Amino acid sequence: MTPPRLKFDREELTLTLTGIGAGWTFEQFGHLNLFDEASVQFPHNWSEDHIRVATQVVQTQWRLRSTTYLEQSLQAGISYSLVDGGSGQMSADTQLIEHLMRRPLVSMDGILTVKLDGEASASGYTGGFYVGLGIRGQF
């Protein structure tokens, strides 16, 4: 009997994290067990096997690459708002990103949109893994 193969055809799932506790840093965000902390929206037509495989792939990739995803998101630009009502946008250099990654937060929210495009079998997952990440931290 041939082992089952699951196909992922550019399918997306969304993880929403809200109110991660005080004292965490963006850097520590990468150590979260995402599926324990997030509300997850899977495609409605996924089987339990699709959900199980996708969960494993996301957790593995997140642990391997979370710092890169976070740093790239900060490099893309930062929008900020101040207590007095002022706000703006800025680009972040390496030194600022390093500072922000390690600075403790009052709270943190995030939205991860993950797209899988590949195939899973008994030998593992092969294919594409894409992450869109939106993060918000309050200092």
C-alpha positions in Angstrom: 0.0 0.0 0.0 1.4 3.4 -1.0 1.7 6.0 1.9 -0.7 8.9 1.6 0.5 12.2 0.0 -1.0 15.5 0.8 -0.9 18.4 -1.6 -0.9 22.1 -0.6 -1.7 24.4 -3.5 -0.7 27.9 -2.4 -3.1 27.5 0.6 -3.0 30.0 3.4 -3.6 29.8 7.1 -3.6 32.7 9.5 -2.4 32.9 13.1 -3.5 35.8 15.2 -1.7 36.5 18.5 -2.9 39.2 20.9 -1.7 40.6 24.2 1.5 38.6 24.6 2.6 39.3 28.1 4.6 42.2 29.5 8.4 41.8 29.6 8.6 39.8 26.4 10.8 41.0 23.6 10.4 40.7 19.8 13.4 38.4 19.9 11.6 36.1 22.3 8.5 36.1 20.1 10.4 33.5 18.0 10.4 31.0 20.9 6.6 30.9 21.2 4.8 27.7 20.6 2.6 29.5 18.1 -0.4 27.1 18.1 -0.7 27.3 21.9 -0.8 31.1 21.8 -2.6 32.0 18.6 -6.1 31.8 17.3 -5.7 29.9 14.0 -7.8 30.1 10.9 -7.2 27.0 8.7 -8.8 26.7 5.2 -12.3 25.2 5.7 -11.6 22.3 3.3 -8.5 20.9 5.1 -8.6 17.4 6.5 -7.2 16.6 10.0 -4.0 15.3 8.2 -3.6 18.7 6.4 -3.9 20.5 9.7 -1.5 18.2 11.4 1.2 18.5 8.7 0.8 22.3 8.3 1.1 22.7 12.1 4.3 20.8 12.1 5.8 22.6 9.1 4.9 26.0 10.5 6.3 25.3 14.0 9.5 23.9 12.5 10.0 26.8 10.1 9.1 29.4 12.7 11.7 28.0 15.2 14.4 28.0 12.4 13.7 31.4 10.9 11.7 33.6 13.3 14.5 36.0 14.0 15.0 36.6 10.3 11.3 37.1 9.7 11.1 39.6 12.6 14.2 41.6 11.5 13.0 41.7 7.9 9.6 43.0 9.0 11.3 45.8 11.1 13.6 46.6 8.1 10.6 47.1 5.9 9.6 50.1 7.9 8.1 51.1 11.3 5.0 53.0 12.0 4.7 54.5 15.4 2.3 56.4 17.5 3.1 58.4 20.6 1.1 58.9 23.8 0.6 62.6 23.0 -1.1 61.6 19.7 1.8 62.1 17.4 2.6 59.4 14.9 4.9 58.7 11.9 6.8 56.2 9.9 10.5 55.5 9.7 13.0 53.1 8.3 15.1 51.1 10.7 18.9 50.6 10.5 20.7 47.6 12.0 21.4 49.3 15.3 17.8 50.3 15.8 16.5 46.8 14.9 18.9 45.2 17.3 17.7 47.6 20.1 14.0 46.9 19.3 14.5 43.1 19.2 15.9 43.1 22.7 13.8 45.8 24.4 11.1 44.5 26.8 7.5 45.2 25.7 4.4 46.1 27.6 2.4 44.0 25.1 2.7 42.5 21.7 0.3 41.4 18.9 1.0 39.6 15.7 -0.6 38.3 12.6 1.2 35.6 10.6 -0.2 34.6 7.2 1.5 31.4 6.1 1.2 30.0 2.5 2.1 26.4 1.8 2.8 25.2 -1.7 4.1 21.7 -1.9 3.5 18.1 -1.0 3.8 16.0 2.2 4.5 12.3 2.4 6.0 9.8 4.8 9.4 11.2 3.9 8.5 14.8 4.9 7.3 18.1 3.4 8.8 19.4 0.1 7.8 22.7 -1.4 7.4 26.4 -0.6 6.8 28.0 2.7 6.0 31.7 2.7 5.3 34.0 5.7 3.6 37.4 5.9 4.2 38.9 9.3 2.6 41.9 10.9 3.8 42.8 14.5 2.9 45.5 16.9 4.6 46.2 20.2 3.9 48.6 22.9 6.9 49.8 24.8 
